[in-house]
Amino acid sequence: MVDDQPDFLEPIAFWLKTKGYKVRLAYSGKEALERIEEELPHVVSLDIQMPEMDGIETLQHIREKHPDLPVIMVTGVHDGDVFLKAKDLKISGYFPKQGSLQELEKILEPFLRSYEKNLS
Amino acid sequence: MSLVIIFNLVWLRSAWAEGFGTKLDSLTELILIFAGIVGAIAAVALAGFTRKNKPAAAYQSKKIPPVKNISKKISPGDPVLDIVSRINTLSGSKKDRKETFERISNFLNKRIEKEVSSVKQDLTEQYGKIIEEKKLAAAEALEKYKKTFAEKQQTEGVIHSLAEGLMVVNNKGEVMLMNPAAEKLLGVSQKEKMGQPLLDGAKDEQLFSFVKGGADQEDKEIELTSKEDTKKILRSSSAVIEDENGNTVGMVSVLSDITKQKELDQLKSDFVAKVSHELRNPIGVIKQSLSVILSKAAGEVSQQQERFLSNAQRSLDRLSLLIDNLLDLSKLEAKKTDLKTEILSIENIITEVCENMNIWAVNKGIKLKKSIQPNLPKIPIDANKIIQVINNIIGNALKFTLKNGTIIVEARLLKETKRVEVSIADNGPGIPNKDLAKIFDKFQQSSGRSAAEIKGTGLGLAIAKEIVTLHKGKIRAENAEGQGAKFIFTLPLT
């Protein structure tokens, strides 16, 4: 999960962990790219608005090495233009910051389930 | 009398000589003397007759002005000569004839003088009257002119000192009037442009857009680039000038510089976007934190704690909705919202909204009915935006309609105006008439409803109005007959 706001990430990460998921946090685009290289996740949630390297730029870097890695875009404000740019970069989902935890789980579940299926 | 005869004879002789250029012979002279005597006798008789018929006092008073010797002014062939000669043939003395002659002459003179003086008086009176009338008319005209001139000066003064640019062009696009503000705004001078087509010598294509299609009375925004390369945004409000037969003879335009206003609008929308974003982020944090606590994933929560946290979460949802609405409205007002129009069936959209809203209606014990005219044509709309409009209006109706109430959504075709009309009527408390006009203003809610009943943001109807206007439609509210409020909006077919 990538976001420059730890306050936002922490409760969600805590809740996902209680649901049995393994969650790794990154607080900038640059840090996210490093974490992905350390251990490839099954799905990435990426905040669009971040200082320095924003979500779109981070996604462009991710796509250079991992064209098929599922990425969910997270945003506080829906901006049509940014969303279209993200769509071009092949995103797997979209989650508004004010959305419910259940909604987030619904978006993430398919990617994690397919991973579980692959395991079995 | 004999003197008169002699006088006559002498006069006749000389008149003869003057008339025929020959002297009278002795026989003729004799005849003349004889004739003179007869004339004298006749004159005496005539004098006696005249004395009898004229008041003696008038004759004796000698007030009659002395007779002018007309005979000297008589030219040959003059009919007077005949009269004179006839008098001379009258009987009586020469003196009597002379007197008769004088009296006739005086009488005639007096009559003539009287006639002349009467005509003169008439003429003087008429002339005086005409002069008086003319003087009055001239004074009135002068007064009118002064008034008109003062009015003209006043109007010119007002036009001259207007902060807004004012320009009048005729139907050929030639400039008829341009005030200093218009000259400054358009960067041209009236002297150069007077009677000239506005576009002559104008490099700015934008000026063309100003004249082009100018007859449509709508406000237009024109972007001009000045010589110093600074951009200027003008708003032009134009109206057609028609003559008494309804023919277009020109156009009057009021120009205002809205550059500053536009900059402020931009600043405002940037500010709202920034603030909204900054507000949304912490809301996201609070919301997710509360959700995690309420999910009990972080440990047990007492019933009391759960109640307070739920209250906090509900208020947060409302705050979140308010910010979303504010952001939507600020985008709509700044005309930053682009419609993604498609030709769609309004019936399908109404059905979809009604199905979604029906869950809420059923919970409140309210009937949500729809009545849609069959075969409504498909129209160009941005589905999400129109859904938002119908959602906001039905949501409003649901908030104010009591249990067992009914909400009816209707749609029909308005053939004459080529529009589709959608109406949403409830049988709630209605809207007080004084609130009807401002019901679409921001943060306006009907005063007839208590604050505790209201859970909206006060922006729903303002957003609906902006969206409908963006679709070139119209929206209005009215109180339904009997009870309840009715919201009606129309959308053009094309």
HADDOCK unambig.tbl for C-alpha pairs under 7 A between the chains (distance, minus, plus):
assign (segid A and resid 7 and name CA) (segid B and resid 285 and name CA) 5.99 0.50 0.50
assign (segid A and resid 8 and name CA) (segid B and resid 284 and name CA) 6.82 0.50 0.50
assign (segid A and resid 8 and name CA) (segid B and resid 285 and name CA) 4.52 0.50 0.50
assign (segid A and resid 11 and name CA) (segid B and resid 288 and name CA) 6.39 0.50 0.50
assign (segid A and resid 11 and name CA) (segid B and resid 289 and name CA) 5.32 0.50 0.50
assign (segid A and resid 11 and name CA) (segid B and resid 292 and name CA) 6.29 0.50 0.50
assign (segid A and resid 12 and name CA) (segid B and resid 288 and name CA) 6.58 0.50 0.50
assign (segid A and resid 15 and name CA) (segid B and resid 292 and name CA) 6.05 0.50 0.50
assign (segid A and resid 15 and name CA) (segid B and resid 297 and name CA) 6.19 0.50 0.50
assign (segid A and resid 18 and name CA) (segid B and resid 297 and name CA) 6.41 0.50 0.50
assign (segid A and resid 76 and name CA) (segid B and resid 277 and name CA) 6.50 0.50 0.50
assign (segid A and resid 76 and name CA) (segid B and resid 280 and name CA) 5.86 0.50 0.50
assign (segid A and resid 76 and name CA) (segid B and resid 281 and name CA) 5.82 0.50 0.50
assign (segid A and resid 77 and name CA) (segid B and resid 277 and name CA) 6.03 0.50 0.50
assign (segid A and resid 97 and name CA) (segid B and resid 284 and name CA) 5.12 0.50 0.50
assign (segid A and resid 98 and name CA) (segid B and resid 284 and name CA) 4.78 0.50 0.50
assign (segid A and resid 98 and name CA) (segid B and resid 287 and name CA) 6.70 0.50 0.50
